[in-house]
């Protein structure tokens, strides 16, 4: 609600857009928060311009956030920038583009989504089908057509889209596909979708295993001829893996420390911010952000 000529606005967009979202090197969590901040500003034109620049960034994460941002702004005029992203080299960018088109949801956006459905990209087809499920009317009509298509990949994608529609006609169509489709590939997908529709709670949040029951950590410790300490001492193995494991293990350790809310791991996570591996640094920063929310007070150098 600040005046459009407020003196601080230019500096805000410079710091949030150029300094966080579009920076050459930045923690993913800060990029994501920058995107969210831009979406909530009253200056959608400036935000959209920054998101357009994001689509040209060499980092696929930034391009993905650019797609999400333009989709959240929800204007048809941004379709010209989003449509080419359906062919991006990154799978995650393509998926984000498909969902962004669904968020805009206009007739022109639906036309672009149909183009994506016809591409030979299984993941993109599924993402678009699921986005169509959120568009009653034309979106649901397109899914009805897709489930009858001669293209088995399109029928399979439509199954997953229909599974997101909480209506009897959609469940009936999935069940019929499960029984009658000529391709086992499609029938198996329909069976999975039907079971999920019949038991939606099965797809919900799962309880975290105890630290001494985490598969990757058990394997990592066993490679060293050791086992995970029991009880309250179990997180010691996580701290050790954060320091001694390969990049994949170190990343998993940082993520798990956040998931279990292990505040005593703060020192180790801060040290991991200097890790040589970019993904480990990103996971450590994200973990610090999650723990900051858990403790309810600001942590040094964490936004």
WOPEBEL-V427811 format. One record per residue. N is the residue number from 0. RES is the residue in one small letter. PSI is psi in whole degrees, -180 to 180 (NA if undefined). OMEGA is omega in whole degrees, 0 to 359 (* if undefined). D_CENTER is the distance of its C-alpha to the mean C-alpha in Angstrom with 1 decimal. Layout:
N/RES/PSI/OMEGA/D_CENTER
N/RES/PSI/OMEGA/D_CENTER
This chain:
0/x/5/179/29.9
1/x/152/178/31.4
2/x/146/182/33.9
3/x/-21/180/32.6
4/x/16/179/35.2
5/x/137/187/34.3
6/x/-29/186/35.1
7/x/-9/186/31.9
8/x/-44/181/29.4
9/x/-41/180/29.8
10/x/-36/178/29.2
11/x/-51/182/26.1
12/x/-32/178/24.4
13/x/-44/182/25.7
14/x/-46/184/24.3
15/x/-42/181/20.9
16/x/-63/183/20.4
17/x/-37/185/22.4
18/x/-23/183/22.4
19/x/-63/185/18.8
20/x/-47/189/16.4
21/x/3/182/18.6
22/x/149/179/20.3
23/x/-43/179/21.0
24/x/123/182/20.0
25/x/151/176/17.9
26/x/136/179/15.7
27/x/-39/181/11.9
28/x/-40/179/12.2
29/x/-37/177/15.0
30/x/-44/181/13.4
31/x/-41/179/10.7
32/x/-34/176/13.7
33/x/-43/177/15.8
34/x/-46/181/13.6
35/x/-40/179/13.8
36/x/-40/180/17.5
37/x/-38/180/18.2
38/x/-36/185/16.9
39/x/-4/177/19.3
40/x/161/177/22.3
41/x/-4/181/25.1
42/x/76/184/25.3
43/x/-28/181/22.8
44/x/-45/179/24.8
45/x/-41/178/24.3
46/x/-44/181/20.6
47/x/-38/179/20.3
48/x/-41/178/22.4
49/x/-39/178/20.3
50/x/-35/177/17.1
51/x/-41/176/19.4
52/x/-36/180/20.3
53/x/-34/180/16.7
54/x/-20/181/16.6
55/x/4/184/19.5
56/x/144/179/18.2
57/x/-21/180/18.6
58/x/121/182/15.4
59/x/-30/177/12.6
60/x/-41/180/10.1
61/x/-41/178/12.5
62/x/-40/178/12.8
63/x/-45/180/9.2
64/x/-33/176/9.7
65/x/-42/177/13.0
66/x/-48/181/11.9
67/x/-42/181/9.9
68/x/-47/179/13.0
69/x/-37/177/15.5
70/x/-41/181/14.0
71/x/-33/177/14.3
72/x/-31/165/17.8
73/x/24/181/18.5
74/x/138/181/21.6
75/x/-27/182/22.9
76/x/-17/181/24.3
77/x/-5/181/20.9
78/x/-33/181/20.7
79/x/-26/178/22.9
80/x/-30/183/20.4
81/x/-39/187/17.4
82/x/-43/179/19.3
83/x/-22/182/19.9
84/x/-11/174/16.2
85/x/-17/180/16.3
86/x/17/181/18.3
87/x/153/181/16.3
88/x/-20/181/16.9
89/x/129/178/13.2
90/x/-44/183/11.5
91/x/-34/177/8.0
92/x/-43/179/10.0
93/x/-43/180/11.8
94/x/-43/179/9.1
95/x/-38/178/8.0
96/x/-43/179/11.7
97/x/-44/179/12.4
98/x/-36/179/10.5
99/x/-41/177/12.2
100/x/-40/178/15.4
101/x/-35/179/15.2
102/x/-34/177/14.8
103/x/-48/166/17.9
104/x/13/178/19.6
105/x/173/178/23.0
106/x/-40/178/25.3
107/x/-37/177/24.6
108/x/-39/178/20.8
109/x/-37/177/21.6
110/x/-43/178/23.9
111/x/-37/179/21.1
112/x/-37/178/18.9
113/x/-39/177/22.0
114/x/-41/178/22.3
115/x/-38/179/18.9
116/x/-30/184/19.9
117/x/-4/177/23.0
118/x/155/180/21.4
119/x/61/181/21.7
120/x/99/188/18.0
121/x/-45/182/17.2
122/x/-41/179/13.4
123/x/-42/178/13.6
124/x/-44/180/16.3
125/x/-43/180/14.5
126/x/-43/181/11.5
127/x/-41/178/14.4
128/x/-41/179/16.5
129/x/-35/177/14.0
130/x/-36/178/13.8
131/x/-29/180/17.6
132/x/-24/180/18.0
133/x/6/183/17.3
134/x/83/177/20.2
135/x/149/182/23.5
136/x/-112/184/26.3
137/x/-41/180/25.5
138/x/-46/179/22.0
139/x/-36/178/23.6
140/x/-39/178/26.5
141/x/-36/177/24.6
142/x/-37/176/23.1
143/x/-40/179/26.7
144/x/-42/185/27.8
145/x/-36/182/25.1
146/x/-17/178/26.1
147/x/5/184/29.6
148/x/156/174/28.8
149/x/-16/182/30.8
150/x/116/184/27.6
151/x/-33/178/26.4
152/x/-36/179/22.8
153/x/-40/177/22.7
154/x/-42/179/24.2
155/x/-45/178/21.7
156/x/-41/182/18.7
157/x/-34/178/20.7
158/x/-46/182/21.1
159/x/-32/175/17.4
160/x/-46/179/17.5
161/x/-32/181/20.7
162/x/-20/180/19.4
163/x/-4/181/17.4
164/x/116/181/20.6
165/x/72/179/22.7
166/x/149/184/26.0
167/x/-39/183/28.9
168/x/-35/180/29.2
169/x/-44/179/25.7
170/x/-40/178/26.3
171/x/-42/180/29.8
172/x/-40/178/28.4
173/x/-43/181/26.1
174/x/-41/179/29.1
175/x/-40/178/31.4
176/x/-39/179/29.0
177/x/-36/183/29.0
178/x/-35/195/32.8
179/x/-18/184/33.7
180/x/144/185/31.4
181/x/-16/184/33.2
182/x/123/177/30.4
183/x/-34/179/29.6
184/x/-42/180/26.1
185/x/-39/181/25.4
186/x/-40/179/27.4
187/x/-43/178/25.4
188/x/-40/180/22.1
189/x/-37/178/24.0
190/x/-44/178/25.4
191/x/-44/181/22.0
192/x/-39/180/20.8
193/x/-44/179/24.2
194/x/-38/179/24.2
195/x/-39/179/20.8
196/x/-35/179/22.3
197/x/-28/181/25.5
198/x/69/186/23.9
199/x/-26/182/20.7
200/x/-21/180/20.9
201/x/-22/180/20.4
202/x/11/184/16.7
203/x/-169/182/16.4
204/x/134/180/15.7
205/x/146/177/17.8
206/x/138/177/20.2
207/x/139/176/19.8
208/x/158/172/22.6
209/x/152/184/25.4
210/x/-40/182/25.2
211/x/5/176/28.1
212/x/8/180/26.3
213/x/120/189/23.2
214/x/-50/185/23.7
215/x/-34/181/22.6
216/x/-39/175/24.7
217/x/-45/181/27.6
218/x/-43/182/27.6
219/x/-42/179/27.4
220/x/-38/181/30.3
221/x/-31/176/32.3
222/x/-22/179/32.3
223/x/9/178/34.2
224/x/26/183/36.5
225/x/168/175/35.3
226/x/164/180/33.7
227/x/132/176/31.4
228/x/151/182/33.5
229/x/162/173/33.7
230/x/-138/186/33.1
231/x/-17/181/32.4
232/x/-5/184/32.8
233/x/-40/181/29.9
234/x/-16/177/27.5
235/x/-36/178/30.0
236/x/-36/177/28.7
237/x/-44/180/25.2
238/x/-39/179/26.8
239/x/-43/180/28.8
240/x/-31/177/25.9
241/x/-30/181/24.1
242/x/-35/192/27.4
243/x/-14/185/28.6
244/x/173/173/25.8
245/x/173/184/24.4
246/x/-39/180/21.2
247/x/-43/179/19.1
248/x/-43/180/21.1
249/x/-39/178/21.1
250/x/-45/180/17.3
251/x/-37/180/17.2
252/x/-45/179/20.1
253/x/-45/181/18.6
254/x/-41/182/15.5
255/x/-37/177/18.0
256/x/-37/177/20.3
257/x/-42/183/17.9
258/x/-36/181/17.1
259/x/-3/178/20.9
260/x/40/185/21.6
261/x/91/184/24.2
262/x/-28/179/25.7
263/x/-5/178/28.3
264/x/6/183/25.8
265/x/-46/182/25.5
266/x/-44/181/28.1
267/x/-36/180/26.5
268/x/-40/176/23.1
269/x/-40/178/24.9
270/x/-36/181/26.7
271/x/-16/176/23.5
272/x/-19/177/22.6
273/x/12/180/25.4
274/x/148/180/24.1
275/x/-24/184/24.8
276/x/130/183/21.4
277/x/-40/181/18.6
278/x/-38/178/15.8
279/x/-44/178/18.1
280/x/-42/181/18.8
281/x/-43/180/15.1
282/x/-38/179/14.7
283/x/-42/180/18.1
284/x/-42/178/17.4
285/x/-38/179/14.2
286/x/-40/178/16.6
287/x/-38/177/19.3
288/x/-41/179/17.3
289/x/-40/180/16.6
290/x/-31/176/20.3
291/x/-42/177/21.4
292/x/-37/182/20.2
293/x/-42/182/21.9
294/x/-18/175/25.2
295/x/22/175/25.2
296/x/157/184/26.5
297/x/138/174/25.6
298/x/149/180/25.4
299/x/134/174/26.9
300/x/17/178/24.8
301/x/128/179/21.5
302/x/NA/*/20.2
